[in-house]
């Protein structure tokens, strides 16, 4: 699951997901412990209003997100789309949709992205570009082609989404509890995000589980996303979920402070590696 799948202004959006914004996947050199269990997959999520949060002016949420992470052998691709309808007090509605596609090299040093956000049928933003790092994590440079041409220096310690996600899984398997990182995912509004990850205690595997995506151990995880340009102590938003060793997330809560959204998996399937042979 991409743990940036519902990133803040871009996708409402992180998630990896996420998104929960990169997918959780394995590069043998970067995460050997995870390499035996990670599973590229496709999943569809139904969205609803989280009733436990203080949802302010938002009275209802409905919609759907489809997330696909694919192993293309030399790297990883993510394709994510979602459509949400937010109903406000007084009956006003807002329709929000997003399309997000990325490619990330297996070593986590090369990244391309294309994203588009629409509100009530009107395109609000369209971003496209690429970035390179001198390591994973590392320093580098991003080249933007849309919404306008430009370049951005990426500081030492920057991660791309997929590498960041698999690092979370590696640290969970190693028993680590807190991980702070700088993430570049292509968002035009907030290009660099500081993410503090808190990982809970391992949940043992369910011996009765039959779904391959839900076998193996899992961990409760909370991701707090911050804008490093503001130095604000309050996160832009938080994403909480239980992460399976396969990289699959079957339910998550995205909390924006003013309201929170539940995303619940209603369909999922593992995907085979898409490797063209000569």
N, C-alpha and C positions, 0 to 999 in steps of 0.2 A: 504494500500500500504506500502510495506516495504520501509522506507526512507533511507535504506542503499543499495538500490538495485544496484546502479552503483558505487561501492567503487573504490578508486583510483587504485593502480596498480593491485589489485586482479581482479576486474572485468572490468577494464578500468577506474571499478565497485564501486558504493555505495550500488541502488537503487538501497527500499525500497525498492528509491526508494525508496535503497534504497534503490527502490528502492528501493533509495531512498530507505535500506538499507535500523530487526523485522517488522512485519506488524503493521498497525494501528488496534488495537483491544482493547477489553475492559476486564479488570479484575475488578470486582465490588469493590474489596477492594482498588484498586489502582486508578481507575478513574470512580467513580460513575456517573459523569455527562455525560461521553461518552458512558456509558453502554447501553443506550437506543437506540443509533443510529448507532453504529459501525457495519459493515457488512463484514464478511469474504467473499472473492471473488476471481475469476480468471479473469485475463485481459491479452490481447495480445497487444503489442505496436509495431508500425512500427518506425524504426529509420531513420533519415535523417540528413544532415548537416544543422546546423543553419546558415542561410545566413546573419544574422545581426552581427555575431561575426567576429573577425579577425582570420581567420582559418589557417593562416600560410601555411605550406606545404600540408595540407590536402585539396583536391579538391572535394571529395565526400564521403559520408557515406551512406551505405544501410544495412539493417538488420532487425532483429525482436527480441523482448524480450517477454517471457511469464512468468507471475508472478502468483503464486497461494498461497493464505493464507487460512489456514484451522483451524477451531475450533475443537480440538480433546478432548474437555471437561476438561481434567486435565491440558491442556496446549494448545500451538499453534504451528503449523508447517508452514514453508515457503518452497516452491519449486520454484526456479527461474532458467531459462535457457535463454541464448541469443547467437546470432551469428551476428557478424558485419563484414562488408568488408569496409576497409578504402582505398581510392584511393588517392595516393600522386601525386604531380606535377612530370611530367615525365612519368606517367602511371603506376608506381609500385603499387601493391596492397598487403594488409595484411589482412588475415582472422583471426578473433579473436572470440573464443567461450568460454562460461563459464557455469558451472553448480554449483548451490549453494543450499544446503538443510539444514534446521535447525529445531530444536525443542527447545521451551522455555517454562518453567513451568508457570502456570498462575500467580504466585506471583512474577515472574521476577527474581528469584534467581538461577535458574538452566538452563544451556544452552548447547546444543550439536550442532556440525556443521560438514559438509562434503562439500568440494568445490574443483573444478578442473578447471584449465584454460588451454586452448590450443591456440597455434598460428601457423597458416598455417599447421594445422593437427598434430602438435607435442605438447605433454603435457609439459607445462612449470612449472606448480606447482600443487600439490595435497595436500590439507590440511584437517586434521581431528582431532577432539579433543572435549573437554568438559570444562566447567567452572562452578564454584559455587560462589555465593555472600552471605554475611551474612545479606543482606537486599536489597531493590531495591529503590534507588541506595545503593551501599555498597562496602565493601572491600572483596577480596576473592582471588581465585587462579584458573588459567587455566592450564589444562593438555593437552599437544599436543602429538598426536600419529604419525601424518604425518605433514610435510615431514620428521621430525625426532622427537624422543621422547624428551620431555622437559617440564618444568614448568615455569609459569610466575606469579608473584604476581600482583594482580589487586588492585590499590589504592582505598582508600575511595572515594565514589562518582561515582564509575563506574556503568554504565548501560549496559544491554544487548539490542539488537536492538528492539525487540517488545515493551519492557517496555519504552524505550526511545521514540519510535514513539507515543505510546498512551499518554505519558506525554506531547508531543508537542500538541496533540489534546486537552488534558485537559486544558493546558495553553491558547490555542487559544480560547476555549469556555469561559475561565475566563477573557478574555480581556488583557492578558499579551502580551508583545511585544518582549522581548529578553530573551533567555534561552541558557546558556552555559553548556555543559556536556562532560564527558569522556565516550567514547563508546568502548566496546570490541565486535567485530563481527567475530573473528577467522582469520582475515587476517594475513598471515605469514610475509608479507613485513612490514606492519605497524600495529602491534597488537592492540595498543591503539590509538584512534583518538579523538582529541578535536573538538567538533562541536558547532559552534555558530549559533543559530537559530533566525531569525528575522521574526516576524509574523505581517502581515499587518491587516488593519481594516476588520471586518467581512463583507462579501458580503451576503445580504439577500437571502433567498431561492427563487428560481424561482417557482411561483405557477403553471406554466404550465408544469414543469418537470414531466415526467412519469417514467423515469428510476429510480428505488429505490436507486441506487448507487449515483445518481446525485440530489436527493432531499435534502432538508435541507440547512442550511447556508454553506458557504465556506470561506476560508481565503487564501490570497496570502502568501507564505512562501519561504524563502531563507535559505538554509543550507550551511554554509561555513565550510569545513573540513580542519583541520590543523594537522600536525605531531608534537606532544608535545615534541619529542626528539630533534627537530631542533630549536625551539623557533622562527621559521620564521614567519614574520608578514603577508606574502602572503599565502593564502590558497592553498592547494593541488588542490582543485577543488571546485566548487559551484554548487548546485542544486536548481533550482527555479521552483515553481509549484503552482497551486491552489489546496488546500486540502479541500475536502468535509467532512461534519460531519460524513459520513459513513466510512471514511478512504480511499475513492477512490480518485485517481489522474488521470485525463483524458489526461493531457499533462504536460510534464516537459522539462526543458532545463538543460543539464549537461555541464558545462563550465569548460574545463581543462586548460584554459589560451591560449594554442596554437591553440585550436579548440574547437567547441561546438557542441553538438548533441541534436537534437529534438527527443523526444519520444512521439508519439501520439497514444492514445488508439484506436484500430480498432475493438475490440470485448471485451465484458465484461459480467459477470454474477455473481450474488450473489451465495454463496455456503452454504448449510445447515450444521449445526453442525454434525460432524462425531463421534457420541457417541455410542459405542457398548453397548448393554443392555444384562444383564445376562438372 
